[in-house]
Amino acid sequence: MQITMEKAPMQAGILCNDVAFQNYAAMRHGFPEGSFGKSESAEHIRQICGVTSRSELATSPKAFHQFENSTQILRLRAAA
């Protein structure tokens, strides 16, 4: 699935509600599975993309590219 810059904030919101992503984000920060919820996962996305709001994913090419790379890694892990 190709993510467009325009739809990246919505996709980020969907990811933050996904338990598998919440567990991934928690483990990336050194916490056990089940430690992160929606808000912590949103903070993870903001940190890795260097933004203060997920809406910036639709206006910052650099942030969008970082988000796109991160979600590609997630898809590769899920396929393995």
N, C-alpha and C positions, 0 to 999 in steps of 0.2 A: 504494500500500500504506500503510495506516494503522498507525503504530507505537503500541502501548500502553505506558503507563508501566511496567507489570509486565514487559514483554518488551524494554524499551529496553536493559538491560545485555547481553542475548543478541544483540540486533541490533548493538550497538556492537562486540561481539566478532567477529561475522561481518564487519562492515566492515573491521576491523583486519587481517583475513586477505585482503582483496580488493586485488589489485595496483593496480587503477585508483584505489582510495581511498588506498593508500599513496603513489602518485605525486601525487595531489591534495594530500595533507597535506604532502608534501615541498615541492612548489611553493609552497604557502601560507606556508611558513617560509623560502623563498628558496633551497631546495636543488634540484638537478636530479632529474628522474625517476630512480627506481631507488635513491635515497638512503635511503628509509625502509623499514623492515620492520614487523612486527607490533607490536613494543614501542614504536617511535617513533610509530606511528599511534595506539596507545592513549594515549600521552602527549598527542598532539594533541587527541584527544577530551576528555581530562581537562582540558586547558587551556581549550578553548573553552567547556566546560560548567561550569568552576569547581569541579571535584570532585577528590578525591584517589583515588577508586576508581570504576570504571564502575558498580559496584553502587548507588551513590548516585543514579543515574539513575532507579531504581525508587522512591526515597523522597523526592527533592527535586523539587517541581513546577517550580522555577526552572531547575534543571539539565536536567530532562526537556524543558522548553519550548525551551531553547537547543539541545539535541540534535535535537529535532524540526525546528526552523527550519534547522539546518545540513544535515540530511539532505534536507529539501525543496529546498534550493539545489542539492545534488548531483543530485537527480532532474531538476531543471529543466535543469541543464547537460548531463546525459546525453541528454536528449530533444532538445536543440538540434543 
